[in-house]
Structures are given as structure tokens and as C-alpha cells.
């Protein structure tokens, strides 16, 4: 069955928004009586049947519902510098959503090559990946934030900064425990500056490695995401 994202579902009859209606009727060519899945991004998972196949305001009948579907006993927040090639950052968002992530903060660092992003476009990438992998929870995408502002703020997570220049530091997989809420900082292609690492450590972050190979920013983000999820299986 095809999956559609609709954040506000109330009652037995629901109307898809214009974008999802067009995708449902014009693109997928679904018809009256066809069964579909709805997710609301807050843990809600609904099985529904198309009632009125209108490409502008398709209405569906909710047949069954579940809540807190896929809820985890840990949270993962990755703060990462957007790549110069935005397609690579979009790839990170897509794959991290599929693997499992709760929050993403684009990070503006000293060596960042990309200073601005379009949150609306990136949010669509997340929604698409969420539907494709049938996730009932939608990761939160924050505005791009200055590194100093971010690390100086209060975070009630175990805090790590991935830094590849110090090979003597422990690997992330050795530091994460099952059930821990984790925040990981991933730097730009030129890595964090030593001043940024010092500031992070001053604010309670621990320096970790993501292995002993030099990784692209988006690859490092995926390795961190997968490591935390694997430990929590």
C-alpha cells in the first residue's frame, strides 16, 4: 500500500491536502475503494480507504489506527555542517530518516562552505524518505545555527563531537550505551577547527572518532546515525 503524510488526523473521515491529493490521484492513479496508509509524523499510523478520489481534496475513510508506532527508548540528535553540494546533504537527510533519527540541526562552522539552506526544500526530502520507509515519526529539522551558539546552549543529551585529527580518542561505538539520548556534532569537509573543538569540550562535549578512515561529511553523519541505532537494537 502507498503511504501518505498528513499531520492532522481527526475522526473517521479525513481529507488529504492538495499536494498529497494530487500525488494520490494524478500520479499514482488510485481510485475509490483503494487502500492506503497514512502517517502523521507524531507516531500515528492509519489504514484508510479512498472515499472521494478528488485530485484537489481527496477524502479517505480511516479503517484502523495505531499510536506510538516505532517509538524508541532513546533519542538521536545530529548537528551537522551542510555540504557545499546540497545534493549530498539531502542524501544524508534521506538516509538518516530511513535509518532512524529524531532531530537534525544544520551547523554553521568556521570552515563551512555552505552558509545558507532552504528548510522548506529539505523538509520535503525528509517527508519523502519518511513515507518511503513507512516511518510514523517525522524527524525535526531545525534552522541553520552558528556553532558557538549551538554548543553553548543547554542540551540534556550525552554530547559528542566527531573529530578526526586526534587518533587517540575513543570511538563513538565505545562511548554510547543502549537507551542513552545522544547528540553528535559532525563538521564540514575541512573538519572542525581546534578552537571549535576546545569550545565544545569546554561545554561538556566529548571528542570521539567514527573509525580510523577520513569520511565525507554526509558519510560521517550516516556512520554516526547507524552506530547509535545499531547499539540500540
N, C-alpha and C positions, 0 to 999 in steps of 0.2 A: 504493500500500500504506500501511496505517496504521503509525505509529511509536510505540514504547513505550520508556519509560526504565526500565532495570534495571541498577543499578551493579555488581553482582557476577555475572559470567557465567563458568562453568567447565564444560568438557565439551560434549558434543553435545546433551544433554537439559537444559533449563532450565525452572524454574518461576517464573512471574510472581508478584509479591507480590499481596496481596488487593486493593488499590486498582486496580492495573493489570489484574488478572484480571476484576474487576467491570466495568471500563470496556470491556475487550475483548469479553466475552461478553454482559453485560446491556445495555450502552449501544450498542455497535457491532454486536452480534449476529453476531459472527464465528463460524465453525463449524470443525469438524475439517477439516484439509487447506488452510484458508485461509492465504495467505502474508502475513507481516508483517515489519516492520523493528524491530530492537532497537538502542538506543544506550546506552552505559554511562557517558557523561559524561567519559570519560578518553581519547577518541579511537577507541574501539571501535565498529564498525558491523557489524551482523549481519543476514543474511537468514535468516528462520526460517519454519517451518510449524507451525500449531497441531496438537498431537497429542492432548491431552485438554482439551476445551472446558469446564472447570470454572470457574464464576464466583468461586470462592474460592481455587483453586490451579490455574490454567490452566498446563499444561505444553506446551512447544514444542520442536521439534527444530531445532537450528542447522544450516543447509544451507551457509552460507558466511560468512566473516568477513574484515574488513579492519581495520587498525590505523593510528592517527595520521591518521585521515580529517579533512581540513580543518585540519591543523596549520599554524600560521602561523610566520613567522620574526621576529615581533615580539609584544610583549605590551602590552595596554592595561588600565590600572587607573584607574577614575574614582571619586574620593571626592566625594560629593555630599550636600548637606543635604536630607533628606526633606521633601516638601511638606506643608503643613497638610492639604490634601485628599489622603488616601493613594491615591486612585484615580489621581491624576496621577503619583505616584511609581511605582505599579505599571505605568502606561503606559510610563514611562521604562525600567523593568526589562525589560518585554516587547520593546520596540523595540530597545534596546541589545543584547539577546540575539540578536535576529534579524540585526542589522547585524554584530555581532561584538565581543565584549568578554570579557576574561579575569577581571576581578575588580572588585567594587563594594564600597566602604566607605561606609555611611551616616554622615554627618558632623554632629556636634552643634556648632553655631556660636553666636556671641554673639547673632545675630538670628534664630536658628531658631524657627519657630513650632510645630514638632513635635519633641517631646523623646523619644518612645518609638516603637518599631516592633515588629511581630510577625514575626520572621525566618522562622518556620515557614510562615506565610501567603505571605510574599514569595518564599520558596524555591519554593513551588508555582507561582507566576506564572512564575518563571524556567524551571522544568521544562516547563511547558505551552508556553512560547514556543520552547524548545529542540526539543521534539517537533514542533511545528507547522512549524518551519523546517528540520527534519531536521539538527540540529547534533549532532556526535558528542562535542563538548566542552561541559561544563556550566560556566558562569561561577561563580566563588566569591563568595558573599555573606558579608561579614564582619559582626560585631556593630557596633552604633552606637558611634562613637568620638568622644571630645572632640577638638576642633580642635587645641588645643595639644599634646595627647598624640600626635596623628597626625603633625603636621608636624615634631615634634621627634624622631620615630623615624627610623631609618635606612631609606632606600629606594634600591635600586640601579636607579633609573629616571631618565630625563630628567624633571625635575619642573617643572610649570607651575601657575599659579593664574590662573583666568579672573576678570578684574576690569574692570568697565565704566566706572569713574569716570575712568580715565586714558586718554584717546583717543589719546595719543601713543605708546602701547605697540604693539609688533608684533602681528600677528595670528598665531594658532596655526598656520595653514597655512604661514606663512613660517618657522616655527621647527622643525617636525617634519621629520625625514628618514626615508626609507624604511628599514625594518629597526630603527629605534630602539624601545626599550622606553619607554613613555610613561605618566606619572602626571599626571592633571589634577584640580585642585580646582574644584568648582562650588559656589557659595554659595547661601544661601537667597534668598527673594524680595527682601529688603532689601539683598542683596549682603553681601559681607564688610565688616567694619569696617576702618578704616585701620590699627588696631592688629594685626588678624589678618594683613593684607597685609604689614605690616612684619615680623611674626614669621615668616611664610612665606619672605620674601626672605632673612631672616637665616639660615634653614635651607636655603638653596640653591634655592628655587623662583624661577622667572622669571615675571613678570607678562605675560599675553597677553590679547588681545581675541579674541572669537569672531565678529567682524564689528562693524559700527557701529550695529546695532539693539539695543534693550533686549529681552532674551529672558526668558521664564519659566524657572524653574529646570530643569524637565524638558526644555524645548526646548533650553536651553543644553547640557544633558547629551547630547542626541541630536546636536546640531551638532558637539560635540567628538568624539563617537564616530564619526560619519560622516566627519569631516575626516581623522582618523587612518587609518581604513580606506581612504578614497579615495586618500590618498597612498601607501598600501602596495599598491595594485592594480598 
